[in-house]
Amino acid sequence: MGEELSLSEVLDTNKLVIADSCVFINRLNYPRYFMGVLEYSNLNEGILDKLLFDYSQAIEIFSHPSIKTIPEVSAEIKRPIKSLTKMTRRIKLKGKISDSQRKLDDKLRLVEDIIARTCSYVHESELCLLDPRYETLVSILKTTNFAFGFKKDVGRWKEGVSRAKRNRAYHGPRVSNDTDERLAASMLYTFMYSDTTPVLISRDSGFMGLLKEGIGIMGSRCFFPYNSDFRELLELRGFKFYFGFGDKWSLRVDNKKINWWSGYKIESELGENAEQYFSEIKSSWNRFKSFPVLEFAY
């Protein structure tokens, strides 16, 4: 277990902190709740109060000058708006609002306002990552994540399909949600092209395997000389990942805790799929080096 800090200490002691959407304690699936509300009598004032509290936390976090994020996180935080709008329209079609329901109607306006204000702060904190090198890092992380099953759903998929039937589909099912890989890639990109040590914060424990093992694989010496610059930079300076539980944030992964994989270990893990994996990652690193280095400012 690494050092434990409060969130404010993490933010105040680091220049660049990249935040996941679960950085604030979002205790309920608000879109799903709004979809189930058919009329005013179904509304739970306590749930609206929880949302107001959760999103007020988000405003406090994303208004901090050291906080940055990516567009995919903005989209996740914005997600309740669509179902909230539909719910509000649906329940108002049911008829006239009674005096007892007017208080809830006023609170709904507060909910709409705080989500909109939160989204504004989050949008302003987005990193500008319009660089093919960033997209290549995303691709390498996705391929590695799916190949080795760091995500639980991929692990279940691999257990249920024989190695012979997997063939070239070693990377598992192609899913559209790649927010974790994009957050990790944004941290690696900023570490490579800025003069600061980026920090990634999340309450998602899946990042520990993705960062400690995934980076150890993509930085393996078996991919030299394609990834040599990346490996050398990691040995000189690095990054930090803080995992949040309750109100404490512990340092779980940094460049000193990476588990470097050998080519033999990768081959042993992937078996007959190793050749395809080696080929794809070498090609990605070679493509990465061919792109011009763009000016980056966070």
C-alpha positions as CSV (number, residue, x, y, z in Angstrom):
1,M,0.0,0.0,0.0
2,G,1.4,3.4,-1.0
3,E,1.1,6.8,0.6
4,E,-2.5,7.8,1.4
5,L,-3.7,11.4,0.8
6,S,-6.9,13.3,0.7
7,L,-8.1,14.3,-2.8
8,S,-7.3,17.9,-2.1
9,E,-3.8,17.0,-1.1
10,V,-3.4,15.0,-4.4
11,L,-4.7,18.0,-6.4
12,D,-2.7,20.6,-4.5
13,T,0.7,18.8,-4.7
14,N,0.6,17.9,-8.4
15,K,0.6,20.2,-11.5
16,L,-1.3,17.8,-13.8
17,V,-4.0,15.4,-12.5
18,I,-6.0,13.5,-15.1
19,A,-9.4,12.5,-13.7
20,D,-11.8,9.6,-14.4
21,S,-15.6,10.1,-14.2
22,C,-15.8,8.1,-11.0
23,V,-13.4,10.5,-9.2
24,F,-16.4,11.9,-7.3
25,I,-18.6,9.4,-5.5
26,N,-21.4,8.9,-7.9
27,R,-23.5,6.6,-5.8
28,L,-26.4,5.8,-8.1
29,N,-27.0,5.1,-11.8
30,Y,-29.0,8.3,-12.3
31,P,-29.8,7.7,-16.0
32,R,-31.4,4.4,-15.2
33,Y,-33.3,5.9,-12.3
34,F,-34.7,8.7,-14.5
35,M,-35.8,6.2,-17.1
36,G,-37.9,4.4,-14.5
37,V,-39.8,7.5,-13.3
38,L,-43.2,7.7,-15.1
39,E,-44.9,10.4,-13.0
40,Y,-44.3,12.9,-10.2
41,S,-45.4,10.4,-7.6
42,N,-42.5,8.1,-8.5
43,L,-39.9,10.9,-7.9
44,N,-37.7,10.4,-4.8
45,E,-36.6,13.6,-3.3
46,G,-33.8,11.9,-1.5
47,I,-32.3,10.7,-4.8
48,L,-32.5,14.2,-6.2
49,D,-30.6,15.5,-3.1
50,K,-27.9,12.8,-3.6
51,L,-27.4,13.9,-7.2
52,L,-27.2,17.5,-6.1
53,F,-24.5,16.6,-3.6
54,D,-22.6,14.3,-6.0
55,Y,-22.5,16.9,-8.7
56,S,-21.6,19.7,-6.3
57,Q,-18.5,17.6,-5.5
58,A,-17.8,17.2,-9.2
59,I,-17.8,21.0,-9.6
60,E,-15.4,21.4,-6.7
61,I,-13.0,18.9,-8.2
62,F,-13.1,19.9,-11.9
63,S,-12.8,23.6,-11.1
64,H,-9.3,22.9,-9.5
65,P,-6.5,24.4,-11.7
66,S,-4.5,21.1,-11.8
67,I,-7.4,18.9,-13.0
68,K,-7.6,17.7,-16.6
69,T,-9.6,15.0,-18.3
70,I,-10.6,13.6,-21.8
71,P,-13.8,14.1,-23.9
72,E,-15.0,10.5,-23.1
73,V,-15.1,11.4,-19.4
74,S,-17.1,14.5,-20.2
75,A,-19.6,12.4,-22.1
76,E,-20.0,10.0,-19.1
77,I,-20.6,12.8,-16.7
78,K,-23.1,14.4,-19.1
79,R,-25.0,11.1,-19.5
80,P,-27.9,11.9,-17.0
81,I,-29.0,14.9,-19.0
82,K,-30.7,13.0,-21.8
83,S,-32.7,10.7,-19.5
84,L,-33.5,13.6,-17.2
85,T,-34.9,15.7,-20.1
86,K,-37.0,12.8,-21.3
87,M,-38.3,12.1,-17.8
88,T,-39.2,15.7,-17.2
89,R,-41.1,15.9,-20.4
90,R,-42.9,12.6,-19.7
91,I,-44.1,13.4,-16.2
92,K,-45.3,16.9,-17.2
93,L,-47.5,15.4,-19.8
94,K,-49.4,13.6,-17.1
95,G,-51.3,16.7,-16.0
96,K,-51.2,19.7,-13.8
97,I,-48.6,19.9,-11.0
98,S,-50.1,19.8,-7.5
99,D,-48.9,22.1,-4.7
100,S,-47.2,19.1,-3.1
101,Q,-45.3,18.4,-6.3
102,R,-44.2,21.9,-6.9
103,K,-41.2,21.5,-4.5
104,L,-40.0,18.6,-6.5
105,D,-40.4,20.5,-9.7
106,D,-38.2,23.3,-8.3
107,K,-35.6,20.7,-7.3
108,L,-35.6,19.2,-10.8
109,R,-34.6,22.7,-12.1
110,L,-31.8,22.7,-9.6
111,V,-30.7,19.3,-10.8
112,E,-30.7,20.4,-14.5
113,D,-28.7,23.5,-13.6
114,I,-26.0,21.7,-11.5
115,I,-25.5,19.0,-14.2
116,A,-25.1,21.7,-16.9
117,R,-22.7,23.7,-14.7
118,T,-20.7,20.5,-14.0
119,C,-20.4,19.7,-17.7
120,S,-19.2,23.2,-18.4
121,Y,-16.3,22.8,-15.9
122,V,-15.4,19.3,-17.1
123,H,-15.4,20.5,-20.8
124,E,-13.1,23.3,-19.9
125,S,-10.7,20.8,-18.4
126,E,-10.4,18.6,-21.4
127,L,-6.9,17.9,-22.8
128,C,-6.2,18.7,-26.5
129,L,-5.0,15.3,-27.8
130,L,-5.4,15.7,-31.6
131,D,-2.3,13.7,-32.3
132,P,-1.9,10.4,-34.1
133,R,0.7,9.4,-31.5
134,Y,-1.9,9.6,-28.8
135,E,-4.3,7.4,-30.9
136,T,-1.5,4.9,-31.5
137,L,-0.9,4.7,-27.7
138,V,-4.6,4.0,-27.3
139,S,-4.4,1.3,-29.9
140,I,-1.4,-0.4,-28.2
141,L,-3.1,-0.3,-24.8
142,K,-6.4,-1.7,-26.2
143,T,-4.7,-4.5,-28.0
144,T,-2.6,-5.3,-24.9
145,N,-5.6,-5.0,-22.6
146,F,-7.7,-7.4,-24.7
147,A,-4.9,-9.8,-25.3
148,F,-4.1,-10.4,-21.7
149,G,-7.5,-9.9,-20.2
150,F,-6.9,-7.2,-17.7
151,K,-10.6,-6.3,-17.9
152,K,-12.9,-8.7,-16.1
153,D,-15.3,-9.1,-19.0
154,V,-12.5,-10.0,-21.3
155,G,-11.2,-12.6,-18.8
156,R,-14.6,-14.3,-18.8
157,W,-14.7,-14.3,-22.6
158,K,-11.3,-16.0,-22.8
159,E,-12.2,-18.7,-20.3
160,G,-15.3,-19.6,-22.3
161,V,-13.6,-19.9,-25.7
162,S,-10.9,-22.5,-26.5
163,R,-7.5,-21.3,-27.8
164,A,-8.1,-23.1,-31.1
165,K,-11.3,-21.3,-31.7
166,R,-9.9,-17.9,-30.8
167,N,-7.3,-18.0,-33.6
168,R,-6.5,-14.4,-34.6
169,A,-9.2,-13.0,-32.3
170,Y,-6.8,-13.2,-29.3
171,H,-7.7,-9.6,-28.5
172,G,-11.2,-10.5,-27.4
173,P,-14.4,-8.8,-28.3
174,R,-14.0,-5.4,-29.9
175,V,-15.9,-3.1,-27.5
176,S,-16.7,0.6,-28.1
177,N,-16.0,1.8,-24.6
178,D,-12.3,2.4,-24.5
179,T,-12.3,5.2,-21.8
180,D,-9.9,3.4,-19.5
181,E,-7.3,2.9,-22.3
182,R,-7.8,6.5,-23.4
183,L,-7.2,7.8,-19.9
184,A,-4.1,5.7,-19.5
185,A,-2.9,6.8,-23.0
186,S,-3.5,10.5,-22.1
187,M,-1.3,10.0,-19.0
188,L,1.5,8.3,-21.0
189,Y,1.2,11.0,-23.8
190,T,1.5,13.9,-21.3
191,F,4.4,12.1,-19.5
192,M,6.3,11.8,-22.8
193,Y,5.6,15.3,-24.2
194,S,5.5,17.6,-21.2
195,D,8.0,18.5,-18.4
196,T,5.8,17.4,-15.6
197,T,4.8,14.1,-13.9
198,P,1.2,13.4,-14.7
199,V,-1.1,11.8,-12.1
200,L,-4.1,9.7,-13.0
201,I,-6.9,9.4,-10.4
202,S,-9.8,6.9,-10.4
203,R,-11.9,4.7,-8.2
204,D,-11.6,1.9,-10.8
205,S,-9.2,-0.8,-9.5
206,G,-8.9,-2.2,-13.1
207,F,-6.3,0.5,-13.8
208,M,-3.8,-1.3,-11.6
209,G,-3.4,-4.2,-13.9
210,L,-3.6,-2.0,-17.0
211,L,-0.8,0.3,-15.8
212,K,1.5,-2.1,-13.8
213,E,1.3,-5.0,-16.2
214,G,0.1,-3.4,-19.5
215,I,2.8,-0.8,-19.5
216,G,5.3,-3.4,-18.5
217,I,4.3,-5.4,-21.6
218,M,4.2,-2.5,-24.1
219,G,7.5,-1.3,-22.8
220,S,9.1,-4.8,-23.0
221,R,12.7,-4.9,-24.4
222,C,11.4,-7.6,-26.9
223,F,10.0,-4.7,-28.9
224,F,13.3,-2.8,-29.2
225,P,14.2,-0.7,-31.0
226,Y,10.6,0.3,-31.8
227,N,9.7,1.3,-28.2
228,S,13.2,2.2,-26.9
229,D,12.5,5.9,-26.4
230,F,9.3,5.0,-24.5
231,R,11.2,2.6,-22.2
232,E,14.1,4.9,-21.6
233,L,11.8,7.8,-20.6
234,L,10.0,5.5,-18.1
235,E,13.3,4.7,-16.5
236,L,14.2,8.4,-16.2
237,R,10.9,9.9,-15.1
238,G,7.3,8.8,-14.8
239,F,3.8,9.0,-13.7
240,K,1.6,8.2,-10.7
241,F,-1.7,6.5,-10.3
242,Y,-3.8,7.2,-7.2
243,F,-6.7,4.8,-6.4
244,G,-9.6,6.3,-4.4
245,F,-11.5,4.4,-1.7
246,G,-13.8,6.5,0.5
247,D,-12.1,9.8,1.2
248,K,-8.6,8.4,0.9
249,W,-6.4,8.2,-2.2
250,S,-3.5,5.8,-2.2
251,L,-0.5,5.7,-4.6
252,R,-0.8,2.2,-6.2
253,V,1.3,2.4,-9.4
254,D,4.1,4.6,-10.6
255,N,7.0,4.0,-13.0
256,K,9.0,2.3,-10.2
257,K,6.3,-0.3,-9.7
258,I,6.0,-1.4,-13.3
259,N,6.3,-5.2,-13.8
260,W,8.5,-5.5,-16.9
261,W,7.6,-8.5,-19.0
262,S,10.1,-10.5,-21.1
263,G,9.4,-11.8,-24.6
264,Y,9.4,-15.3,-23.2
265,K,6.8,-14.5,-20.6
266,I,4.6,-12.8,-23.2
267,E,4.9,-15.8,-25.5
268,S,4.1,-18.2,-22.7
269,E,1.0,-16.3,-21.8
270,L,-0.4,-16.0,-25.4
271,G,0.8,-19.3,-26.8
272,E,-0.1,-19.6,-30.5
273,N,-1.4,-16.0,-30.5
274,A,1.9,-14.5,-29.5
275,E,3.2,-14.2,-33.1
276,Q,0.2,-12.1,-34.1
277,Y,0.5,-10.0,-31.0
278,F,4.2,-9.3,-31.5
279,S,3.6,-8.3,-35.1
280,E,0.8,-5.9,-34.3
281,I,2.6,-4.2,-31.4
282,K,5.8,-3.8,-33.4
283,S,3.9,-2.3,-36.3
284,S,2.1,0.1,-33.9
285,W,5.4,1.3,-32.3
286,N,7.0,1.6,-35.8
287,R,4.0,3.7,-36.9
288,F,4.2,5.8,-33.6
289,K,7.8,6.8,-34.4
290,S,7.0,7.8,-38.0
291,F,4.6,10.6,-36.9
292,P,6.0,14.1,-36.5
293,V,6.1,15.3,-32.9
294,L,3.4,18.0,-32.4
295,E,3.6,20.8,-29.9
296,F,1.7,19.9,-26.7
297,A,0.4,22.2,-24.0
298,Y,-1.9,21.2,-21.3
